[in-house]
């Protein structure tokens, strides 16, 4: 099962663990969450494609919904290994009750991404220095 990004719609089914990517084209998915259980993330690597997506269960000021989005918008964000992060129009989530906890005060690398968990929220960046900062009140894409 894999994360698929098409026309700003992300479809995902995240099992607890999958085999590592190999010559067969299998994907590798790593799931984690913040201690508050408000932010859940999934990183997928399939060959040279590397993507990180994080969903918030609650956000006070979600991203404004664009025209043409017929699904949920404003609480799901993603980025590739390079380039800017973006809000997603999605019909699913990456919430995984089995996801590992990224403790507050901890920075961890997930392939080409670095994520720091703090009581004030989650900050993730890619190799280009772009990313997002997420918490219950707001989001910031950079």
C-alpha atoms as one frame of an Amber mdcrd trajectory, in Angstrom:
protein
   0.000   0.000   0.000   1.319   3.463  -0.720   0.730   7.170  -0.560  -0.269
   8.474  -3.969  -0.285  12.150  -4.882  -2.394  13.099  -7.887  -3.858  16.495
  -8.687  -3.461  17.660  -5.073  -5.429  14.674  -3.783  -3.544  12.333  -1.515
  -4.834   8.806  -1.138  -3.240   6.786   1.588  -3.523   3.577   3.450  -0.879
   3.277   6.116  -0.139  -0.097   7.668   2.012  -0.279  10.794   5.077  -1.350
   8.810   6.010  -2.355   5.299   9.147  -3.905   3.858  11.876  -1.526   2.745
  11.950  -0.345  -0.844  13.930  -2.614  -3.088  14.394  -3.655  -6.677  10.824
  -4.958  -6.770   9.517  -1.393  -6.365   8.057  -2.046  -2.903   7.451   1.046
  -0.837   8.593   1.831   2.672   6.265   3.776   4.980   7.206   5.166   8.383
   4.464   6.554  10.648   4.867   8.771  13.704   2.812  11.131  15.850   3.209
  13.848  18.429   2.655  13.007  22.128  -0.595  15.035  22.119  -2.038  12.697
  19.454  -3.040  15.775  17.458  -0.513  15.441  14.628   0.068  12.205  12.732
   2.631  11.840   9.948   3.596   9.271   7.343   6.745   9.258   5.254   6.832
   7.128   2.130   9.838   6.220   0.069   9.332   4.501  -3.263  12.544   4.338
  -5.241  13.790   7.914  -5.581  10.414   9.393  -4.606  10.319  10.548  -1.000
   7.282  12.268   0.548   6.191  13.345   4.023   2.571  14.041   4.937   1.232
  15.246   8.289  -2.425  15.551   9.339  -3.869  17.465  12.276  -6.936  16.217
  14.091  -7.698  19.730  15.359  -6.605  23.118  14.046  -8.205  26.429  15.035
  -7.324  28.265  11.797  -7.220  25.742   8.901  -5.994  26.646   5.435  -8.755
  28.205   3.273 -10.401  25.678   0.945  -9.676  26.372  -2.734 -12.262  26.182
  -5.488 -12.408  22.728  -6.995 -11.556  20.862  -3.795 -14.409  18.462  -3.129
 -12.778  16.812  -0.116 -11.343  17.906   3.211  -8.875  20.771   3.174  -6.889
  22.754   5.687  -5.595  20.120   8.083  -3.319  18.000   5.872   0.111  19.077
   4.630   2.807  17.417   2.535   6.180  17.950   0.949   8.615  16.120  -1.251
  12.358  15.877  -0.617  12.851  19.179  -2.468  10.568  22.180  -2.963   7.904
  23.897  -0.906   5.350  22.243   1.353   1.658  22.490   0.473  -1.804  21.996
   1.919  -3.699  19.025   0.480  -7.233  18.363  -0.717  -7.765  14.856   0.677
 -10.439  12.256   1.328  -8.499  10.182   3.872  -5.989  10.539   6.682  -2.674
   9.192   7.922  -3.942   8.772  11.499  -2.407   5.528  12.749  -2.966   4.438
  16.363   0.158   2.241  16.043   2.388   5.163  15.027   5.567   5.689  17.030
   5.651   8.765  19.280   8.145  11.534  18.504   8.733  12.858  22.055   8.751
  16.577  22.789  12.227  18.079  22.550  13.294  15.482  19.986  14.483  15.910
  16.414  14.466  12.855  14.196  15.428  12.329  10.571  13.079  10.396   8.327
  15.071   9.928   5.154  15.380  13.368   3.552  13.188  15.026   6.194  13.930
  16.312   9.693  11.099  16.764  12.194  11.268  18.420  15.605   8.528  17.842
  18.163   7.936  20.514  20.803   5.045  21.308  23.121   4.411  24.268  20.794
   3.977  22.022  17.744   5.769  20.035  15.048   8.292  21.495  12.595   9.441
  19.441   9.604  11.872  20.428   6.845  13.221  18.863   3.673  16.691  19.048
   2.136  15.820  22.325   0.395  15.098  23.954   3.762  11.373  24.139   2.995
   8.714  22.652   5.208   5.904  23.321   7.625   5.219  24.156  11.245   1.963
  22.786  12.646   0.047  23.134  15.911  -3.527  23.337  17.212  -3.765  27.058
  16.496  -2.188  27.497  13.066   0.081  26.230  10.345   2.983  27.826   8.521
   4.355  26.692   5.162   7.852  27.798   4.145
